[in-house]
Amino acid sequence: MPDYKPFSIYDDDEEKKKPISVPEEMKVPSGELDLEIEDVPTGDDEKTRKELMKQLGISSATSTPGSEEKKTSEALEKTPFLQGQSTETVEERAKELIRKRQETGKVRDRRKTASIFDKPIEPDKPIQPGKGAWHPLGYRAQAFWYLFPALAFFGLFYLYPMVEGFKISLTHYSPLGNSVDVGWGNYARALSDSLFWQTVTNAVYFTLFTLVLGIWPPVLLAIVLNEISRGKGFFKVLYLLPFVIPTVPAANLWKWIFDDGFGVLNSILQALDLPPVGWLTSTWALLSIVIMFVWKNTGWFMLIYYAALQNLPEEQYEAAELDGAGTMKKVLNITLPHLRPVVWILSIIQVLTAFQIFTEVYVMTNGGPMHYTEVIGTYIYKTAFGSMDLGYASAMAMLMFAFLFVFTMIRFFQIRQAAR
């Protein structure tokens, strides 16, 4: 039986074409298989051959048998599907596709909609920029109309009185219409007024005492309220009651508690054989008002801190417990850092509220004794409605507004820098 040689259309190296020897035990006589080998091509084979030659650009009419075989072999070697895959990487093809999209202005190449009737599909068009014109009924105007009631309220009751107050501060105002323009004279008078600077100092001291004594009680109460499992609703109402009480009744209540003769605190001191203290008639007066102010606003601040603690993930506490952290470490390393942004914001609100205090001082001491508790609010009130000098009172109010505005902007800038 003759030896067989391997065949491959990719193998052009004659040296590698070596005959394969067949073992003797695998050789079978040719007559035992009864196979018929037909080498004659059929009609379908001839048709396929002609179509392939037509695609390769070979004409069988003008070519000789030898040249036809040679041209066919060369054309097959240059055929794309015999050359393997493209050498370009996926990244290179993607970059080429993006470049073509940028040149043609198309955003995508896929079809927008498919037609069941095989109609021509609408080609992609470049996305046109939207119209920049503002329309009162357009989509962009919706936010403005939602904010319009609040903006109108702010402009009518805050912005307009502020502008009018600034105009009055530049005059020697008379309600009868005989106002005299004095320019910046009222501001110069305020800057040279010793009583005005004393009220500013008292307001600063009151604000500092309020921050020192009033910033930590609501934080501690919020942490305790967050840890207890029963009675949360009761303690929320109990802590919030002082804030719900109107300012005037609350101030009168504490005025009775601090009374020199029959006040509750002095009665307790006398029962302990201790001398009574002039809570509202001595140097304790300003601190007494601070205690009342902290008592009234602690519940409101506590609820805000408690709400902030609800967003603290419990997984952090569980991880700290697995690491062996105690209660104090969890509070210092997890709870307080989580509350830091809220503390910054509430400290600004507390400064603005304490610096503008009026009702508590007016009801409890009326600025006494000897202007020791006189703050800017009470001094402006007495100047405007006691001395009827509205121009000078407006100038002091504008100075207080300028100070608080600058302070607020500085604090917000510091908060933004800390957040970065």
Secondary structure, DSSP 4 states (H G I P E B T S, - for coil): ---B----TT---GGG--PBPPPGGG---TTTT------S--HHHHHHHHHHHHHHT--SSS--HHHHHHHHHHHHHH-GGGS-S-SS-HHHHHHHHHHHHHHHT-S--S-S---TT-PPPPPP-PPPPPP----TTSSTTHHHHHHHHHHHHHIIIIIHHHHHHHHHHTEE--TTS--EE-TTHHHHHHHT-HHHHHHHHHHHHHHHHHHHHHSSHHHHHHHHHHH-SS-HHHHHHHHHHHHHS-HHHHHHHHHHHT-TTT-HHHHHHHHTT-----TTTSTTHHHHHHHHHHHHHHHHHHHHHHHHHTTS-HHHHHHHHHTT--HHHHIIIIIHHHHHHHHHHHHHHHHHHHHT--HHHHHHTTT-STTTT--HHHHHHIIIIIS--HHHHHHHHHHHHHHHHHHHHHHHHHHHHHH-
